[in-house]
């Protein structure tokens, strides 16, 4: 059954950063910065994205992941009415909206933690958090200890085995769906969450909104544990394994790394994640920008071609569509999350080759969404520097070839369907197979996407 999320191209927005909001939430009043965020919606639609992952959004003390209040939009961005309007405007453009769900921990200013600070052993919320111990202390000298996420003591780990915590968080999700009409949740630190909690969340959200999407942030390990049979847990998780291959496979002139990853994950005869739709990305709010990671900046073009055409749900991080730079400075993520004046940048970058290529890929993905969402994958050619593969259904076929060499090259590629003429989707030039193969000329750091549509 076709679903919006399996066919989607996502646009990732980090609103505190992109609006230039203060990194410390100390002001009393609400500042309506959603007016800035609204302006991104036509741009997102124009470049072919059909869904937004936006977050964190809810009231927090600093970066957004130290939640103060799950039911109030962060005052640095606006109020609940602002976000209601944002989602409505996105839906009018046929764009779905997914928000961050930070359910592994809260900030220290969350009401339950503050109640423990005030009432100590007598607080009714002592069981809401892991490791509460009044015989210990913590770096903030509250006079009690607690378990913190990765020893970051501004993030207090929730006890998801406590029924009251689960019911509270599931009620929060009900509130988000009822109030904002969101279409899904990206689960922060899904690899830290209890599996039974995620199963309960899936039951609850599916009953409330049949096509509601749950995607988990998982960095290491077996991704299939979080998806299982596709019916009981999450729909998708982040594909950090492919993310690594997409940049290092170009820096090392080693397409074997990328092709091996895809074989391992999605091969029809033994791929460990075959049939699953993982969330693909080349950068996000936690890792260096892709253009800052690659040694040859021209490799951005075949990298984006692979992002949009390999198995997975592609995601684009704001600003990377025109090649914005950004690297962490020690533990400081600020350079990855800059303020952007969209109108000024689009005027300055109107001739950006990267932006034009991403726009072309986005619209191509929309035209061939069935092939790219549900089509089979077949490797056709592989060397260190050239890689070709097909994505195909009974009715559609795409042949994709990429080149990480600094030289132009010609490759002979076998094709799945020999009885059809293939069209270069960018130039509209027609290609006819000879002896079951296509002779494809690839520019240095170039890529070609060929396709046809038509029943057998």
Secondary structure by P-SEA (a helix, b strand, c coil): ccccccccbbbbbbccccccccccccccccccaaaaaaaaaaaaaaaccccccccccccccccccccccccccccccccaaaaaaaaaaaaaacbbbbbbbcccccccccaaaaaaaacccccccccccccccccccccccccbbbbcccccccbbbcccccaaaaaaaaaaaaaaaaacccccccccccccccaaaaaaaaaaaaaacccbbbbbbccccccccccccccccccbbbaaaaaaaaaaaaaaccaaaaaaaaaacccccccccccbbbbbbcccccccccccccccccaaaaaaaaaaccccbbbbccccccbbbbbbccccccccbbbbaaaaaaaaacccaaaaaaaaaaaaaaaacccccbbbbbbccccccbbbbbbbcccbbbbbbbbcccccbbbbbbbcccccccccccccbbbbbccccccccccccbbbbbbccccc
